[in-house]
């Protein structure tokens, strides 16, 4: 069996350890870790590999499988305070997500991919065009996560215990992936999902980067979740913040997002917009959303897990098959089992059709 330097690097990054700190935890010399990750040394001893395993929580067998593919041109929606360690951990989580996705796709037919290339459109026009292609009209999107899954997006959750990284997206082997941080409010997660959809449709050509791309994705998300015509019909005049608090449930967005959208559409003056921003912050609504909505759940993963359970296959079995810590599998698929989102079927189910049960 060949030792994989690439897998050692992924496991270390998942624990947000630099090489020096990792070496101390593993009980090996610093230069041993450096040389092992570079692959310019003989295979590490079994004792060293055991140390790597204990330091990361990854089974020893994980380090002796083919190299894993790590996300490269991922589009991050993040704060400027995101450290290199957090970014690397999030990307390493993506590499593990690829392993799980490939394992699932060998066994199940997932929804067909229907994500067009709209890079020639401006963000507002792209949102309108996509709504037309998906036959959504002007109605609010009732479940953003399930809509994405029904269109073939592979959606995973990030386990990072921080708000420093919100979400990221990328194309891999002509398949779209989105990784969401579920620590935020349900409304913010919906916006993050729409933001990443914006990247997937607007930036397939790689033309826009950095702040420009983030601004475009924000504009797309705002227009996609809160169509102009529907807003004008529902809120032709705005008198108070209380009015927005009552109205925001229609579009299932945050109070701040609705306030921003109304201002951009010219339905709020600069003065009133700033006044509402101050009041939102004063009341703490930028942290705890008033009249919050329930967090959206994955239909695809619910169906996949039910079908696997019918064959007596659990998340622990997936972890063992891929030589992963079970926690990594749980975290990436939204912790559905532990949150009670899935019930074991009374009798076996034959096959799954996730796209038919979406609520979009």
N, C-alpha and C positions, 0 to 999 in steps of 0.2 A: 504494500500500500504506500502511495506517495503522500507525503505531508504537504499540505497546501498553505503556503505563506499568505495567500490572499484571504483564506478563511480565518487565519489567526488575526489578521488586521481587522477584519469585519467584527469578530467577536470582541476585540479590544475596544474598538470604536463604540460598539453598542453599550459598553460600560463607561464610556466617556473617560477613559484612562489614557494618559500619555505613556510613552514607552517606559519612562523611568518608573512611574508609579505602578505600572502593570508588572514590571520586572520585580519590584519589591513584593507585590502581592503574590506573584507566582513563585517566589523564592529562587529566582534565577538572576544571573548577571545582566546588567543593562545591555551589554553588547550582544548577549545571546538573543534577546528579543529583536534587536536591530537586524542582526544577521538572519534570523529566522524569517522575518517579514520580507527581507530583501531576497531570500532564497539563495543566498550566496554561501551557504554552509551545508554540511551534511545534515540529514534528517535529525531533528532533535531527539534526545533520548526519551524513552517512555516516561521516565521520571519527570522530565521537563514538560511533556505534554500533559501529564497529570496535574502539574502545577498550573499550566495554562487553563485547564478545565476547571480547577477549583477557583481560580481567580475570576473567571468569566461566567461560570455556571453552565457553560456549553459542554455537552458530553464529549469525551475524548474522540469518539468516532466522527464528530463534526469536522475535525481537522484533517481527516484522511479521505475526503470526498473531492470531486472535481471543483475547480474554482467557481465562485459565485459571481454573478454579474452585478456590479454596483451601479446605481444611478449616476449618470454623468451630467447631462444638460437639464437638470431638474429646475423647475421654476418655483422659487420659494416666495411665499407671502409671509414676510417676517418683519420683526422690529430690527432696528439697526443695532440693538444690543445683543443680538444673537452671537454667541461665541462660536469659535471654530469647533470646539468639542461638541456642542449641541448640534451644530450643522452636520458634523460627521456621524453622530449617533443617529440622527434622523435619516440620513442617507443609508447607513448600514441597516436600519430597520427596513428601508425599501428593498435592499438586497435580499433580506429574509422574506419579505413580501413576495418577491419574484419566485422564490423557491416554492412557497405555498401555492401561489397562483398556478405555476406550472404543474404541480402535483394535482391540483383540483381539475385543471383543464384536460389532463390525461384521462379523467374519469367522468366528467360531465360536459355537456354542451351548454355553454353559457350564452346569454343574449348576443345577437349579432351586433357588430359595431356600426353605429350610425352617427359619427361625429364629423361633420363637414369641415372643409378648409375655407375659412372666411377671412383670410388675412387681407383681402382687397377691400373689405368693408371697414368703416369706422365703427367704434364699439357700439354705439346706439343702433346703427343700421344692422350690425351683425346680430344683436339681440333680437331685433324685429324679424330678421330673416330666419334665424334659427327657430323662433317660435312658430313661424309660418311652416317651415319644413317639418317640424314635429307636431303640427296641428294643435297647438296650444291656444291659439287665438289671443285674447287679452286677459283671460282668466288667470287668477293667481296660481302658482305652483303649490299644490297641497303637500307634496313630499319631494324635496329636492334630491335626497339620497336615492330614493327608489327610481326617480326619473333618470338619474345618471346610470344606474345599474341597468335599467331597461334599454338604454341606448348603447350598452356594451362597455361602459367605463368600469374598470376594475378598481373598486374603492376599498381602501384599508384605513384603519385608524392608527394614529401614532401614539406610542406609549410614553412619550416624553412628559415628565412631570413639570412642565414649564409652559408659560405663555410666550416665551421668546421665539418659538417657531409655531406658526399658525397652521400651515398646510403647504404642500407642494404637489406639483403635477409634472408629468412627462409622458412622452411616447416611447414605447419599447416594442420592437418587433411588430410595428404597425398596430399596437394596442395601446389605448389610453389608460393611464393610471393616475389616481388621486389618493394622496395620503393626508388624512385630516387629523388635527389635534382636537380631541373631544373634551378637553378640560374647560373650554369656553362655554358660554351660554348656548342653548340650542339655536337661538336666532343668529348668533354670530357664526356658528358652524354652518348654517344654511348659506349665509353670505359667503363664507370661505369656499364652500362647494361651488357656488355660482362663479366666484372669482376664478377658481381653478379651471372651471369649464371655459371661461373666457380665454385663459391661456391656451387651452387645447384647440380652440377653434380659430383664434386670432394669430397665434405665433408658431404655427407648424413650419413656417419658412425660416424661423430664427431671425427675422428681420429686426424685431424690437427687443431690447434688452434693458435690464436694470429698472430704474424709476419710471421710464417711459412705458415699459411693458406692464409694470404694476398699476400705473394710473389707468392704462387702457383696460386692464382686467377689472379694475374697480368700477369703471364706467359701464362696462358690459354687465357686470353682476347687478348693479343698481337698476339698469334698464331691463334686464331679464326678469328680475324678481318683482319689479314695480313698473309695469308698462305705463307709458305716458297717458294713453287714452283712458286707462282704467283709473289712474290717479285723478285725472281731471274730472272724470265722471263722479268719483266717490268723494273727492275733496276739492270742490271748485273754489272754496274759500276756507282759510285757516284762521281761527280766532284765538286759540289757546293751546297750550301744551297738553292739557287734559283731553282736548279733541284728538290729538295725535295718539295719545295713549290708548284711547278707545278704538281708533281706526287701524292701528298697526297690526292687529290680529288678523285683519283681512289678508295681508300679504305675508304674515308670519316672519316679519323682519324686526330688527332692533329699533328702538325709538330714535337712536342717533342716525341710523341708516335712512329712516323715513324722513327725518328732519333734513338731512343732507340732500336727498333726492328732490324734495319739494323746493329747496333753495335753488338747486341747479336748474329746475324747470321754470324758475321765476315765479313760483307760487308763494314764496316767502321773500321778503325784503332782506337785505344784508343785516339791517338792524334787528329784525325779528329773529332771523336765523341765529345770530350771535347771542341774543337774549335767551333763546331756547337752549343753546349749547351750554350756557352758564347754568341755567336752571337744571338741566339734565345732570351735570356734574355735581351740583349742590345737593341734589336728592340721591346721589349715588346710583343713578340709573345707568351710568356707563359701566358699572360693575355688576349690579344685580338688576336684571330687566324687570320692569313692572308687568304683572300679568304674563309671566313667562309661559312659553309653550313646551310641550313634551318633546324630548329628544327623538329625532327620527331614527328608525331602525332599518337594518338591511334585510331585504326580502331574499336576495340571492343567498346570503350566508345562512339564513334560517332554513331555506329549502335544502341547501347542500348538507347542512348538519343533520337535518331530519333523515335525509336519504342515507347518509353514512351511519347514523345510529341504527337504522333499520337493518344494516349489515353488521351491527355490533362494532362499529368503528367510531372512536371518540376523538376529541381534540388531542388527548394524550397519545393516541395511536398515530395521528398525523405527526406529532412532535417526534415520536420514536422513529418513524419511517424516515424523517428528514434529519435525525440526530440534532434536534433543537431542544432548548428548554421549553417546557409546556407553556410557561408564562409568555414567551415570545409569540406563540401561536394565538393564545388567548387575547393578548393585547392588540394584535393586528386585525383580528376579526371581531372587534367591538365587544369582547367579553360577553358574547351572547349567552353562553351557557350559564355563567355565574350571575348574570343580571335577570335571569328568568325569562329571557326573550324567546326561548325555544322549549317546547315540551316534547318529551320522547313520544314517538308515535306508538299507538296500541298495536298496529300491525304493519308489516313492511309496506313501504311505498315504492312503486316501480317508476324510476325516472323522475326528472324534475323539469319544470318549464318556468324558470324564474320570471321571465319577461311578461308572462300572462297575468301575474298577480300584482303588478306594480300599481301604485295609486298616484298618478301624476296629473 
